[in-house]
Amino acid sequence: MRYAVDKVAGTGNQGAFLTERGASFGYHNLVVDMRALPIMRQFAPVIFDVTHSVNSLVVLAEVLVGNGNLDLILLVQLPP
C-alpha cells in the first residue's frame, strides 16, 4: 500500500485514503484480515468497508447497536 500512496502523493494529492474491503475465498466467503488495518494506517487514513464484509447493513446495525459500539454507518448509493 505504501507504493500506491506514494504514487498518489507524487501527483500532488496529499489526501489519499486506503480502503479495506476484504478478499474473496470462493463464492460468498469474504474474509477480512483485521491485522492489516494498523499496518495500512501507517501510510494513510483507512476506511474499512464493513458493509461489504458482512453483506448486510441490517445485520451490521443490529450487532453494533446491540453492543453499544455504533459510531457511524454511512451507506451511499449514487445513481448510475
N, C-alpha and C positions, 0 to 999 in steps of 0.2 A: 504494500500500500504506500510505502514511503515514496516509491518512484512515481506513482500516479499523482500523489500530492505535489511532489517536486515539479512534475510536468505542468500541472495546472498553475502552480505558483510562478513558473517560468514565463507564463503569458502575462503576468502582472496581476493575476487574480489571487488575492490572499484569503479569499473567503470560501475555500473548499471545505466540504463536509464529506465524510465517509458514511456509507450505509451498509449495515449488516442485515441480510435477509435470509441467510441460511443456505444450505446446499441440499439438493435433492438426491436421495439414495433410493432409487426405484420409484414406483408410482405411489403417490400420496404418502410419502415418507420424507418429510422435510426435517432436517437436523440443523440446529444452531449450536455452535461451539461458543459458549459464553466466555471462555478464556480469551477469545480474540478481541473482545471489547476494550480491555485496558491496553492491549498492545496497539490497537488501531488509534486509541486516544492519544498516544504519544505523537502522532503525526498530524491529526486534525480532529475537530469535534465529530462525534459519532452519532448517527441516527440509527436506532435499532427498530426495524420494521416488524414489530411483534405481531401485528395483524396478519402478515404474510406467513409467519411461523405457525400460528395456531389455526389459520384458515377460517376463523370465525370471530368476528367482532363481539358477538353476543357472549360467547364462552369467555373471551378475554375480559370483557367488562364484568361479568359475574365473578370471576376469580379475583380481579383487582379490587373491586368494590367490597367483596366479601372479606378480604383480608385487610382492608383499610390501607391499601398501598396505591390507591389511584392518584396519580399526579396529572396525567394528561392523556387522553385518547383523541387523536385527530385523524379523521378519515376524510380525505379529499379525493373527489372524483370529478375530473374536468370533462366537459362534453367533448366528444371526438371531433 
